[in-house]
């Protein structure tokens, strides 16, 4: 497990891919914003 392993966070950063472990930032921010608004 390391830079060559696509299932780990380090491996995804090295490959430049995204997934469950390393989601794209744009989608994460929108999801968090919606959750915060619904809690209030």
C-alpha positions as CSV (number, residue, x, y, z in Angstrom):
1,X,0.0,0.0,0.0
2,X,1.5,3.3,-1.1
3,X,1.8,5.5,-4.1
4,X,1.1,2.7,-6.6
5,X,-2.1,1.5,-4.9
6,X,-5.1,3.2,-6.5
7,X,-7.4,2.3,-3.6
8,X,-5.5,4.5,-1.1
9,X,-5.5,8.3,-0.7
10,X,-1.8,8.5,-1.6
11,X,-2.2,6.4,-4.7
12,X,-5.2,8.5,-5.9
13,X,-3.2,11.7,-5.4
14,X,-0.3,10.2,-7.4
15,X,-2.6,9.0,-10.2
16,X,-4.7,12.1,-10.1
17,X,-7.9,10.2,-9.8
18,X,-10.9,10.7,-7.5
19,X,-13.4,8.3,-5.7
20,X,-14.9,7.5,-2.4
21,X,-11.7,7.9,-0.5
22,X,-10.7,11.1,-2.4
23,X,-13.8,12.9,-3.6
24,X,-13.6,16.1,-5.8
25,X,-13.7,19.2,-3.6
26,X,-16.5,21.0,-5.5
27,X,-19.1,18.3,-4.7
28,X,-18.0,18.0,-1.1
29,X,-18.4,21.8,-0.4
30,X,-22.0,21.8,-1.9
31,X,-23.0,18.8,0.1
32,X,-21.7,20.2,3.4
33,X,-23.3,23.6,2.8
34,X,-26.7,21.9,2.3
35,X,-26.3,19.8,5.5
36,X,-25.5,22.9,7.6
37,X,-28.5,24.8,6.3
38,X,-30.9,22.0,7.0
39,X,-29.6,21.6,10.6
40,X,-30.5,25.2,11.5
